[in-house]
Amino acid sequence: MTTISPTTTTTGPAATPAGPDLAAVKAKQQRTWSSGDYTVIASRIVLQSELLAEAADLRSGDRVLDVACGSGNAALAAARAGTRVVGIDYVPDLLTTARARAAAEGLTVDFQVGDAEALPFPDASFDAALSVFGSMFAPDHHRTAAELIRVTRPGGTLGLVSWTPDGFIGDFFRTITRHVPPPAGVASPLLWGTRDHLATLFGAAAAEIRSVERTCVFRFASAEDFTDTFRRWYGPSHQAFAALDDSGRAALAADLTDLARRWNRNPDGQPVALPSTYLETIITLRATAT
Ligand SMILES: C[S@@+](CC[C@H](N)C(=O)[O-])C[C@H]1O[C@@H](n2cnc3c(N)ncnc32)[C@H](O)[C@@H]1O
């Protein structure tokens, strides 16, 4: 079977340097996020970026980086606060949409193609760095965290939003990887949705780490509508369907629809409302390097 999904089903330890070829994994992930049209899904999660920008307490004039910005949700939220924002992502088409959104709102944001694991900025370039469901997907967790720390000034702020392993989206990724196995030995992105893993990644550089679990609700006309929407537009599920034969596609569609029925909090069946838990974390970096 093809290994395309960017996730693993476990939340085990991060991969070692002697493990999988992370560059190959990342190249495959880049193709995954370029498929479908993530913009359609991003428009349903604008609120998480707005809440993060507020929690990060951005100040007008701050230099802010949005890592793995997609079509620009967090970058635009930061720009609305009067900050000077750079957004980076490795999918150029998403940046084209992000630029159009900024222009439509009369906001100035510098959107650049870049890799979360090798940020193209000197040390201490930003007062704050944000990443909404973004840095969690880069395969080398330690390198990604080190880059966020490096480009943010001492005493600056990191703001992270990541899906939790035990929430609806965690279950969604486990459902996909039951049908299309992930690359062996790559650490689960869902680890970023746990306090322990964030302490491992950021503890040495942090003066304070504050996390809060929040729940957003995805709403669809029906469980089938959820499956169709994520199949068509969301790269990870779009690519999973593409990797399967006809019977595999039917089985994955049935399991995703069943997933939505199980998580639906509406007692009368439809429309469906899917509560989805994520971890919002604000990290204040130490004022001096350790
Ligand atoms: C779930 S989307 C989130 C996008 C955006 N932050 C939002 O809130 O809508 C994940 C994004 O991470 C980007 N991404 C994943 N790994 C990346 C990497 N190593 N470098 C740059 N972008 C990456 C993908 O292209 C995609 O836009």
The ligand as an SDF file (V2000), in Angstrom:
LIG
                    3D

 27 29  0  0  0  0  0  0  0  0999 V2000
   -3.7160   22.0110    8.4920 C   0  0  0  0  0  0  0  0  0  0  0  0
   -2.8920   23.1650    7.4650 S   0  0  0  0  0  0  0  0  0  0  0  0
   -2.9230   24.6550    8.4900 C   0  0  0  0  0  0  0  0  0  0  0  0
   -2.7730   25.9280    7.6940 C   0  0  0  0  0  0  0  0  0  0  0  0
   -3.0320   27.2310    8.4530 C   0  0  0  0  0  0  0  0  0  0  0  0
   -2.0850   27.4150    9.5250 N   0  0  0  0  0  0  0  0  0  0  0  0
   -4.4540   27.3170    8.9550 C   0  0  0  0  0  0  0  0  0  0  0  0
   -4.6550   27.4740   10.1550 O   0  0  0  0  0  0  0  0  0  0  0  0
   -5.3710   27.2280    8.1410 O   0  0  0  0  0  0  0  0  0  0  0  0
   -1.2270   22.6650    7.5520 C   0  0  0  0  0  0  0  0  0  0  0  0
   -0.3180   23.5530    6.7560 C   0  0  0  0  0  0  0  0  0  0  0  0
    1.0230   23.2520    7.0800 O   0  0  0  0  0  0  0  0  0  0  0  0
    1.8010   23.3780    5.9100 C   0  0  0  0  0  0  0  0  0  0  0  0
    3.0370   22.6490    6.1810 N   0  0  0  0  0  0  0  0  0  0  0  0
    3.1660   21.3880    6.6380 C   0  0  0  0  0  0  0  0  0  0  0  0
    4.4660   21.0750    6.8110 N   0  0  0  0  0  0  0  0  0  0  0  0
    5.1740   22.1780    6.4590 C   0  0  0  0  0  0  0  0  0  0  0  0
    6.5720   22.4610    6.4210 C   0  0  0  0  0  0  0  0  0  0  0  0
    7.4910   21.5640    6.7620 N   0  0  0  0  0  0  0  0  0  0  0  0
    6.9520   23.6910    6.0090 N   0  0  0  0  0  0  0  0  0  0  0  0
    6.0300   24.6160    5.6250 C   0  0  0  0  0  0  0  0  0  0  0  0
    4.6920   24.3920    5.6280 N   0  0  0  0  0  0  0  0  0  0  0  0
    4.2790   23.1760    6.0500 C   0  0  0  0  0  0  0  0  0  0  0  0
    0.9010   22.8220    4.8200 C   0  0  0  0  0  0  0  0  0  0  0  0
    1.2780   23.2230    3.5380 O   0  0  0  0  0  0  0  0  0  0  0  0
   -0.4470   23.3890    5.2500 C   0  0  0  0  0  0  0  0  0  0  0  0
   -0.6810   24.6500    4.6710 O   0  0  0  0  0  0  0  0  0  0  0  0
  1  2  1  0
  2  3  1  0
  2 10  1  0
  3  4  1  0
  4  5  1  0
  5  6  1  0
  5  7  1  0
  7  8  2  0
  7  9  1  0
 10 11  1  0
 11 12  1  0
 11 26  1  0
 12 13  1  0
 13 14  1  0
 13 24  1  0
 14 15  1  0
 14 23  1  0
 15 16  2  0
 16 17  1  0
 17 18  1  0
 17 23  2  0
 18 19  1  0
 18 20  2  0
 20 21  1  0
 21 22  2  0
 22 23  1  0
 24 25  1  0
 24 26  1  0
 26 27  1  0
M  CHG  2   2   1   9  -1
M  END
$$$$
